[in-house]
Amino acid sequence: MNKKIKFLALVIIFLFTSAVLLLLLKNQPTTTPIPPLPTPTLVQIAPRKITISGIQTNNFLSSPIETNKNGDVLFRKTQNYQIAYFKEFNQFGIVIIAPPFEQARSKAENEFLKTLGITQEQACKLNVTVGFSRFAPSEVAGKNFPLSFCQKKE
């Protein structure tokens, strides 16, 4: 019985991950032709920093894992979590997809800070949601939260 539950959980995690990827890849990635350079010696380099909601970050858009035609960018992906930027909503999404959930959340949030090159205080000024798969503990499963260090302590 325990093996059946584990197998079912793995199948459901796979389906959830596939659904997230399908949403990100709703349409085929678009490619834009590169215009010719004005002179043979001129090379344009993507900016190292960009500004999102008034916060200067590292340019995470310059090396995406996947991009869809809406400009949504998946820029970090592991077995336990994925981090994306949704251009239309000017929002970051961190999805915790596999256990250990709290450790995965901590690693994902630290990777988010490191990738963007920002502090926790700056991150709290951005539009970021942390979501958990349905297989997480019931108090967090299927729900969205702010970054853990942005939550108000009572």
CORGIDA-V472251 format. One record per residue. N is the residue number from 1. RES is the residue in three letters. SS is DSSP state (2 for helix, 1 for strand, 0 for the rest). Layout:
BEGIN
<<N RES SS> <N RES SS>>
END
This chain:
BEGIN
<<1 MET 0> <2 ASN 2> <3 LYS 2> <4 LYS 2> <5 ILE 2> <6 LYS 2> <7 PHE 2> <8 LEU 2> <9 ALA 2> <10 LEU 2> <11 VAL 2> <12 ILE 2> <13 ILE 2> <14 PHE 2> <15 LEU 2> <16 PHE 2> <17 THR 2> <18 SER 2> <19 ALA 2> <20 VAL 2> <21 LEU 2> <22 LEU 2> <23 LEU 2> <24 LEU 2> <25 LEU 0> <26 LYS 0> <27 ASN 0> <28 GLN 0> <29 PRO 0> <30 THR 0> <31 THR 0> <32 THR 0> <33 PRO 0> <34 ILE 0> <35 PRO 0> <36 PRO 0> <37 LEU 0> <38 PRO 0> <39 THR 0> <40 PRO 0> <41 THR 0> <42 LEU 0> <43 VAL 0> <44 GLN 0> <45 ILE 0> <46 ALA 0> <47 PRO 0> <48 ARG 0> <49 LYS 1> <50 ILE 1> <51 THR 1> <52 ILE 1> <53 SER 0> <54 GLY 0> <55 ILE 1> <56 GLN 1> <57 THR 1> <58 ASN 1> <59 ASN 0> <60 PHE 2> <61 LEU 2> <62 SER 2> <63 SER 2> <64 PRO 0> <65 ILE 0> <66 GLU 1> <67 THR 1> <68 ASN 0> <69 LYS 0> <70 ASN 0> <71 GLY 0> <72 ASP 0> <73 VAL 1> <74 LEU 1> <75 PHE 1> <76 ARG 1> <77 LYS 1> <78 THR 0> <79 GLN 0> <80 ASN 0> <81 TYR 1> <82 GLN 1> <83 ILE 1> <84 ALA 1> <85 TYR 1> <86 PHE 1> <87 LYS 2> <88 GLU 2> <89 PHE 2> <90 ASN 0> <91 GLN 1> <92 PHE 1> <93 GLY 1> <94 ILE 1> <95 VAL 1> <96 ILE 1> <97 ILE 0> <98 ALA 0> <99 PRO 0> <100 PRO 0> <101 PHE 2> <102 GLU 2> <103 GLN 2> <104 ALA 2> <105 ARG 2> <106 SER 2> <107 LYS 2> <108 ALA 2> <109 GLU 2> <110 ASN 2> <111 GLU 2> <112 PHE 2> <113 LEU 2> <114 LYS 2> <115 THR 2> <116 LEU 2> <117 GLY 0> <118 ILE 0> <119 THR 0> <120 GLN 2> <121 GLU 2> <122 GLN 2> <123 ALA 2> <124 CYS 0> <125 LYS 0> <126 LEU 0> <127 ASN 0> <128 VAL 1> <129 THR 1> <130 VAL 1> <131 GLY 1> <132 PHE 1> <133 SER 0> <134 ARG 0> <135 PHE 0> <136 ALA 0> <137 PRO 0> <138 SER 0> <139 GLU 0> <140 VAL 0> <141 ALA 0> <142 GLY 0> <143 LYS 0> <144 ASN 1> <145 PHE 1> <146 PRO 0> <147 LEU 0> <148 SER 2> <149 PHE 2> <150 CYS 2> <151 GLN 0> <152 LYS 0> <153 LYS 0> <154 GLU 0>>
END
